[in-house]
Amino acid sequence: MLRGEELKGAGLAVAATACFSAGAVLVRFAQALSPFEVTAYRLLLGAALVGAAARIRGLPLALEGRLRLQVLGVGLVAALHFLTFISSIYYTTIAHALTLTYTAPAMVAVASGLLFRERLRARQALGIGLAVVGIAILAGFEPTLTARMLTGDLLALGAAASFAAYSLLGRQLRAALPLLRYVFWLYLTAGLLTLPLAGATLTAPYASGPLLAVALQALLPLALGHTLYNAAVRHLSPTLVSLIASQEVTGGVLLGWVLLGEGVTPTTFAGMAVTLAGIILVLL
């Protein structure tokens, strides 16, 4: 049973997961814009919110010259992650997009074994196998699968791979920088890198609804969700926090059903359940 500090950490993790869960639905509400516009504006506004929070707390944001090239590299991969994830929601269901993107921990486990000789535990190997089976159920046995959905599914897997890559690439950088300074430069760099693509696919004049949805994406999943997640890690085991956060899939699918009427087929549910079971085994 959780007590004291751990209970506080669990509460923070649940709040972070609730913020994360709103992300996919908010992308749906912003779909009058191109995915490039949604990605760039979300990241730049997220950077502004994090920067403002850092200033209020009196934390410096200046970046040492030797770290700038590293930030550029990690920011490029992060831009690819956010762009592929947001784009996937334009093509496939929220259930598919979230479930496939959350295979990232399995990819991190495999990459860590190959790159850093970190040995996979038997439970992790089983979890990776289950995640692969879950993906096969989602993509191979989904009765409503179309070429458009398959494109979205592939984009979601790209989002998982790029998330795994920037998680690994950012290991040293996260250790070298305070949290708010790190995420400020990460979001700012990724946002600036995607801004030319947003300009090339400009859909202006803008309606207020899609812009509000983008602003809420910057506030909830990015600024608040990330901050609450990292606060939770200070009070509770990172493994337990990650397990709670994986329920973004459940929360996002429920919100999609309630707010958008986007239900799931029995096959989708089975694929989600098997994939999430695999992810949990990898994280344990």
C-alpha positions, 0 to 999 in steps of 0.5 A: 500500500502506498503511504505518505510521499508515495501517495503524493507521487501517485496523485501527481502521476494520475494528474499528469496522465489526465493531462496527457490523455487530452492530447489526442482529442485536442489534435482532433479538434485542431484538424482544420489546421495542417499537422505541421501547423499544429506541431509547430504552434503547440511546441512554440507555445509550450516553450513559451509557457515553460519559459515563463514558469522558469522566469517566475521561479527565477531560473536562468534559461541561458544555454552553454555553447557546448550544449547547443549542438546536442540540443539541436540534435535531440530537438530534431528527433523530438520534432520528428516524434511530435510531427509523426504522432500528431500526423498519425491522428489525422489518419488513424483512430485515437486507439491505434495512434496511442497504443502504437506510440506507447510501444516506445518503451519496448523499443527503448529496451531493445535499443539499450540492449544493442547500444549499451549492452544493457541485458534484457530481463526475461520479463522484458523479452516477454513484454516485447513479444506481447507488444509485437503480438498486440501490434499484429492484432491491431494492424492485421485483424482490424476489420475496419482497417483501410489504407488510410488507417495503415498510413496512420498506424505506420506514422504512430510506429514512427512516433514510437521509434523517434520517441525512443531515439530522443529518450536515449539521445537525451540521457546525458543532456537531461542530466546536464540541465535542470528540467525546465531549461532542458524542456524549454530548449527542447520544445523551442528547438523542435518548434523552430525546426517545424515552423518552415513546414507550418508556413509551407502548409498555411491554412490561414485565416484561422478560426478560433476553435482550432487555435484554442485546441492548439493552445490547450495542447501546449498547456495540458500535455506539454507544460502541465503534463510533463511538469507533473510527471517529473514532479511525481518521479521525485516522490514515487518510483519511476517505474510506477510513474511510467506504469501510471502514465501508460494509461494515457492510452485508456484515458485518450480512448475514453475521451475519444469515445465520450467527446467524439463518439469514436468507439473501439471494435472488439479487435481494437480492444484485444490489440490494445489489451495485449500491447498494454500488457506487454508495455507493463512487463517491459516497464516493470 
